[in-house]
Amino acid sequence: MEWIISPAVAADIPALVTLVNSAYRGETSRQGWTTEADLLEGTRTDAEHLLEEMQAPGVTLLKLEDEKGQLSACVYLQVQNNHELYLGMLTVAPHLQNKGLGKLLLQEAEQRARSNGLSAIVMTVITDRAELIAWYRRHGYEPTGTTKPFVEGVHIGAPRKPLQFLELKKPLTGRQR
């Protein structure tokens, strides 16, 4: 199957909201190999929040579609002042997880960062998501030792217990793997 990666636009927001919420929360998310459903109540995003994120400085939201135009995955990228790329909201439709689509988006993010002269990719992952942290580590992202609080009201969804984020980083010096 051929996959097409391109920047999302405002018209994509309804489909992106559906995709992201289906992969992160609720019963649908349990069809995939990783979920936040046991950690947070509510939705992961909504149209207003996603539009705000897309309009922030330095942001590109990439979408991955099949050759028929079916939205299958997405990732949020934001160039930061410290010459790093923040990667967030990596999302793959639950029924398509474990098919390499997340890896395709990671590779695309890394290529874009390198071509823009950025030194690293950074991200935050909820510390309780051990399987997801292990997946990122297999792709070269290592914990920096920095943790950040999960602040209710800033992040969408109500935590079912106290949560925090772990920062992961992948330097982009040298050759691409």
Secondary structure, 3 states (H helix, E strand, C coil): CCEEEEECCHHHHHHHHHHHHHHHCHHHHCCCCCCCCCCEECCCCCHHHHHHHHHCCCEEEEEEEECCCCEEEEEEEEECCCCEEEEEEEEECHHHCCCCHHHHHHHHHHHHHHHCCCCEEEEEEECCCHHHHHHHHHCCCEEEEEEEECCECCECCEECCCCEEEEEEEECCCCCC
